[in-house]
Amino acid sequence: MRVGVSAPWMQAPIFTNGPRLFSTEAHGTYLDKHVVTDRVLSVVKKMNKVDSAKVTPNAHFQNDMGLDSLDTVEVVMGFEEEFAIEIPDADADKIFSCADAIEYIASQPRAK
C-alpha cells in the first residue's frame, strides 16, 4: 500500500528577513584600474610598430600611434592574451585607444 507523504522541500517556501548572500566567486572580481592601465600600456609598447614614447593612457591607436585597423586587431588580441578574456568583435570594434581598452578591461569581472 502506498501512502502520499509531503516532502519538506515540496512545502511552501520559507522566507526570512535576513540578508541575501550572493557568491562573488562565480562572477569573478574586478582588477584594479591602475593594474589594468599598467598592463594595457605594456601590451601596446611591445608592438613593433609603436614608439613607446607615444604610449600614454589616453593615446589613440591610429591618431597618436599611427596604427591601422589590422594593427588594432593585433593589439586587441594582445589584450585578450594578457588578461585571459575573449573580447567579442562588437566590443573590439569600439576600442580605439588605450583609454577605451582600460575602461573595457577594468569592467570585465573575468579579466585576470
C-alpha positions in Angstrom: 0.0 0.0 0.0 1.4 3.5 -1.0 0.8 6.5 1.2 1.3 10.0 0.0 3.8 11.9 2.1 4.6 15.5 1.7 8.4 16.0 1.4 9.8 19.1 3.3 11.1 20.6 0.1 7.7 20.4 -1.5 6.1 22.5 1.2 5.6 26.3 0.9 8.8 28.2 0.7 10.3 29.7 3.8 11.1 33.3 3.6 13.4 35.1 6.0 14.0 38.8 6.6 17.8 38.3 6.7 20.2 39.5 4.1 20.5 37.7 0.8 24.0 36.5 0.2 25.5 36.0 -3.2 28.8 34.5 -4.1 31.2 36.7 -6.0 33.3 33.7 -6.9 31.0 32.7 -9.8 31.1 36.2 -11.2 34.8 36.9 -10.7 36.4 40.0 -9.3 37.4 43.2 -11.0 41.0 44.1 -11.5 42.3 47.4 -10.0 42.2 50.1 -12.7 45.9 51.1 -12.0 47.0 47.5 -12.6 44.9 47.3 -15.8 46.4 50.6 -17.0 50.0 49.4 -16.5 49.3 46.1 -18.2 47.5 47.7 -21.2 50.3 50.1 -21.8 52.8 47.3 -21.6 51.0 45.3 -24.2 50.9 48.3 -26.6 54.5 49.1 -26.0 55.5 45.6 -27.0 54.2 46.1 -30.6 57.0 46.5 -33.1 55.2 49.4 -34.9 54.7 51.5 -31.8 57.1 54.2 -30.5 56.9 53.5 -26.8 57.4 57.3 -26.0 53.9 57.9 -27.6 52.1 55.3 -25.5 50.1 57.0 -22.8 46.8 56.1 -21.0 44.9 58.4 -23.4 46.8 57.6 -26.6 44.7 56.9 -29.7 45.8 53.9 -31.7 45.5 55.5 -35.1 45.8 59.2 -34.4 48.7 59.2 -31.9 50.5 55.9 -32.7 49.8 55.5 -36.4 48.3 52.0 -36.2 46.0 50.8 -38.9 42.9 48.6 -38.4 44.9 45.4 -38.7 47.4 46.6 -36.1 44.5 47.5 -33.8 43.1 43.9 -34.1 46.6 42.6 -33.2 46.6 44.9 -30.1 43.2 43.7 -29.0 44.4 40.1 -29.4 47.3 41.0 -27.2 44.8 42.3 -24.6 42.9 39.1 -24.8 46.0 37.0 -24.2 47.3 39.3 -21.4 44.0 39.3 -19.4 42.8 35.8 -20.3 39.5 37.1 -21.7 37.7 37.0 -25.0 36.6 40.3 -26.4 33.7 39.9 -28.8 34.0 41.6 -32.2 31.3 44.1 -31.4 33.2 45.3 -28.4 36.6 45.1 -30.1 35.3 47.4 -32.8 34.8 50.1 -30.1 38.3 50.0 -28.7 40.2 52.9 -30.4 42.6 53.9 -27.7 44.4 52.8 -24.6 41.7 54.6 -22.5 39.0 52.5 -24.3 40.9 49.3 -23.6 41.5 50.2 -19.9 37.8 51.0 -19.4 36.6 47.9 -21.1 39.0 45.5 -19.4 38.5 47.1 -15.9 34.8 46.4 -16.4 35.3 42.7 -17.1 34.9 40.6 -13.9 36.6 37.6 -15.6 39.8 39.5 -16.5 42.8 38.1 -14.8 
